[in-house]
Amino acid sequence: MGISERLLGRKNVNGKPHILGVQPGAALPGGEVRITGTDLRPQDLRRPRVRFGEVEGAVIISSDQFLVARVPHGASSGPIVVSTNGHSSNPHQIKVAVMIAENLHPVTNPALDAEGNIYVTFSGSRGQKVPVSIFKIDTNYNVKPFLSDLMNATSIALDRSGQLYVSSRMDGTVYRVAPNGSMSSYAEGMGVATGIAFDRSGNLYVGDRSGTIFKIAPDRQIFVFATLEPSVSAYHLAFGPHGDLFVTGPTTSSFDCVYKVDPHGNVSTFYRGLGRPQGLAFDQEGNLYVAASLGGKRGIVKINPTGQAVLEVAGSSLVGLAFGPGRSVVLATTNGVHHLAWNIQGAPLVDLAV
């Protein structure tokens, strides 16, 4: 029996609550975290109080040895403290993401350019015409319209020169967008075009959610690269450290896969067991991060190279992520984008590789 297990079975003589751990260690407001420790419930069986800094969060479940609390709006990174019986616990640190833009409608990963500007879509429902298709958020978090007149902007990617590309699931076209916001057609006939990603050689890959991954060479020749099970919403694409393409696409199952497609188009299952997996990205250690549910809990799931998964960020409605400079990450929900100082270094963007 380890030290933590022994402590969990022992009550403090003075009844003072003690926190042993918080999982996951990062969250968006509204996300739920599990706090383990001792004497976490008052002796009269009332619910304990949990403070995130100076803001109190709602307690969902409580017992002596663990409780589940919802991170309140207005919370920021800092200490969690549990209070029972007139006593307060030791503080335990948690990182809380900060909203930087709202009233948007991303459906997958945002994109960051070399200067740290963030590009995010207002995708809208299928066939909906919206005033602005893509917004640009600068490094001071000023939000400005960037692109209009594109129906159902879906996935965004940058090539090695920093040129922006965006797919439309409405007309099955991938567009190339100039820095001034003007756009031109790059590839047509991509079905229900969703996720896009570049490899090191400048080939563009496009996911048609009805079952095909297309490969578009730099000279714009189009090939069928791989065939997968159709998705009920979208494919999401990211390249791993060894040149394999990783793909998610929610199906009607609640036990979905992350697929790995080798450079020859051979498809294998990298991980099975996620609920509605969507946007994904790699860190420099080769760990994969996916916006998905794991064991019924929504957030950002980390899957290491050997296929072990753990929830790293708690948050509902997450659809994607993009690593930024300074060991930070931008997290996209169905309504907006958040910034999280995470102390994880993202992998260098494949599309910017030499």
N, C-alpha and C positions, 0 to 999 in steps of 0.2 A: 504493500500500500504506500503510495507517494505522500509527500507532505500535504499537497492540496486536498487529497482524499481524507487524510486524517483530520485536517482542519474543518472540512465540511461536516464531519461527524461530531464535532465538538462545539458546544455552546460556550460563549463567553460568560464568565461569572457575573460580570456587571451588566450583561444584556446589551452591550454596545454593538451595533452592527459593524461588520467588517467586510469590505469588498476584496475579493481575490482576483476577479477578472471581469472584463466586459467584452462581449463578442457580438458583432464584429467591432473593431476598434475605430470605425469611421461610419458616418451616416449622413443622410440628408434629413432636414426637418421633415417629420412625418414617418421616418424610418423607425423600426423597432429593434432594440438591442436587448441582449440577455445578460443580466448581471448575476454573477455567482459569488457566494461568500457565506458568512455565518450570521445568525441572528438578524436576518433581513426583514422579518415580519414582527410587528409589535405583539406583546404578550396578550393583548385583548383581541388579537386576530383582525384588527383593522388593517387597512392597507398602509404600507409605509409611504413616505414622501420621498420623491427622487428629484433632485435639483441638477439641472445642467447649467453650471455657472449660477446665475441668479434667477434662472427661469425654471419653473417647475414643470415636469413632464407627467403625462398620464401613466399610471401603473395598470398594465393589462392583466398580468398574472403575478401572484406573489406567494412565497413560501419562506421558510426559514433559510433555505439554502440557495434559492435563486428567485429572481423576479424578471419580468419582461416589462420594459418601459418604452414609451413612444417619445422620440426626440421632439420637443416642442418647437413651434415656429418662434423665431427670435433667439434661439440658442446659437452659441458660437463655440469654436474649439476651446476646450478647457476641462475643468474637473467635473466629474459626476460625484454626488454625495447622496447617500441614503440616510434618512432620519427615521428613527423609531424610539419609542419610550423616552423621549426627551434627550436622546443621544444622537450624534451624527457620526457617520462612518469616516474612515480615511478617504481622501479624495482619490479618484482614479481618472486618468486623462482619456478624453475621446476627441477625435477630429470631426468637425461638423462642416459640411460644404456650405458655401455662401452663394445665394442666388445672384447672378450677374445680369440676367435678362429673362423676362417672362412674356407671356402672351405670344409665344411662338408655337410652332407645331413641327418640331423635328420628328422623323420616323426612324432615324438611324444615327450613326456617328456624326458629330460636328467635324470640321476640318480646321487645322491650324497651319498658317503659312510660316515661312522662315523667320518672320519678324514677330510672330506671336499673335497676329490677328486671327480672330475666330470667325468662321463662316458657318451659318446655321440656316436651315430651311424653315419656311412656313409652308408646309406641304399641302395642307388642306385635304378634305375628303375627295375621293375619286371623282374627277370631273369638275371640282370646285375651282372657280377662277378667283384668285386672291390678288390684292393690290401689289404685294411684294412677295417674291418667291424665295429670295435669299437675303439675309441680313449679314452685315459685316460688323463685328464687335472689335474695336481697337484695344490696345493694351491698357487704356484707361477705362475700359468697359463702356465706352460710348457706343450706342447701338444706332447704326445707320442703314437705310435701304441700300442694297447693292445690285439686285437683279429683279426686274419685273417681267411680266408677260411670258412666264414659263409655267405651264400647267403641271401641277403635282410634282414639283421638284422633290427628288427622293434622296439620292446619295451623292456625296461630294467627294472628289479626290483631286489631288494636286500632282502634276507630273514633275520630273526632275528640274525643270526650269521654273517651277512655281506657277505654271498655267493651271487654271481651275477648270475642272470638268464636273458636269452634273447630269444625272439621269432623270428622265421623266417616265414614271410608270403609266402615264396617260397615253402618250404617243409612241412609246418604245424607242425613243431617241436619246442618245448621249450628246450633250452640247458642250462646246468649248467656249469659255467665257474670258474675255479680255479684261485687263485691269480696270478699264473704264466702264465695265458692266455690259458691253455689247457681246452678243453671243452668236455662234454659228453652229450648224449641225456638224457633228464629228462622225457619228455612226447611227444609222437608222435600221429599223426592222429587228429590234432587240426584244420583241415580245413585250411582256410587262416588266420593263427594265427597272431593276431595283439596285442592289449593291454593286459598286464599282471599285476597282483597285488596280494599281500599276505594279508590275514586277520590275526587277533590276534592269531589264533590257528595254524597258519602255513599252512593253505590251500592255494593253488595257484589257481587263477582264470584267465582264458584265454578267450579272445574274438575272436571268429571266425566271420569275417566280413560278412559272409553269413547268420548270424542270431542267433548263439548260444553262450552262455556264459558257458564254462566248469568249473567245480570245480575239482581240483586234490588234494586229501587228502595227508597227509604226507607219507602214505604208498603207494602212487601213484595210488590208485584207482581213476577212472575217472567217474564223474557224469555230466549229463546235469543239470545245475543250473538254467538257465533262457533262454528264447527265445525272441528276439527283432526283429525289422524291419532290414533287411539287410542294410549294409553301403556301400557307393560307394568307400570308401577308407579304413577306419580302425575303430575299436572300441578303445576307450581310457578309462581306468579304474582307479578309486581311491576310497579308503574307507573313509567314513565320520566318525565323532566323535562318533556316536552311533552304529557303526557296519554295517551300510547300504553301499551297493556298488553303486557308482555313475558311470554312463556310458554315454559317448557321441559317436556318430557315424554319420558323415555327410551322408545325403541321397540326393536324387534329389531335395528335397525341399530347399527353402532359409529361411525356418522358422522352424529350427530343435529343437530337445528336448535335455535336460539333463534328463536321466532316473534315478530313484532311485529303487534299488532292495533290498528288506529286506532280513534278514538272511534265510528266508524260500523260497526265489526265486520269491516272488511276485513283479511284475513290476508296477511302477506308474510313471507318468510324474512329475518331480520336477520343471522344468521350460521349457517353450516353447517360441521361438522367437529369436534364435541365427542363424547366418549364418556360415555354415561350422565349427561347434564346434569340437575341437580336444583335446589336452592334458589338464589335470585339476589337481588341488591340493587344499588342505584346509589349512587355518591358524588356530591358536590355539583358535580363537573365534568362529570357526565353519562356517566361510564364505568360499564359494567356489569360486575359480578363474579358468576361462576357457579361453583358446586361441580360440577366436571366433570373429565374427562380430556382433555388436549390432547397429541397426539402420543404417546399411550400413558402419559403421566405424570399422576397424579391430584393434584388440589389445588384451589386457587381460581384460576380463569382470569379475567383482565381483558380485556374487549373494549371498545375505545374507540369513540366515536361514528361513526368511519369504517369500523368492522368489522375492525380489526386486533387480533389476540388474542395474549396472552402469559401464561405461567404465573407468577402472583405469589406464591403460597403453595404449598409442597409438603406433601402429607399424604394418606395413604390413608384411605378410609372417610368422607370428608367428604360431608355431605348438605346443608348450608346455612350461612347466615351472617346476621348482623344487626349493623349499625353501631351503636356506642354513643357515649356522651359522651366528650369528651377525646381525640378522634382514636384511637379503639380499635374493635375488632371482636370479636364473639363468634362463634366457629366451632363448628358442630355436627357431630359424627361419629355413627356408628351406635351408639356406646356412651356418649357424654357431650358436654360442652361445654368449650371452651377460650377463654381471653382472650388477645388479641394487641394490644400497643401498636404500632400500625401507621403512625401519622402520616398517616392518610387521613381526611378528613372526610366522613362519610356524608351523603347527601341528606336534607333534612328529610322526616319521614314524611308521605306524602301524606294518610294518614288523619287526621293532626293538622292539616292545612292549613286555613286559614280560607276 
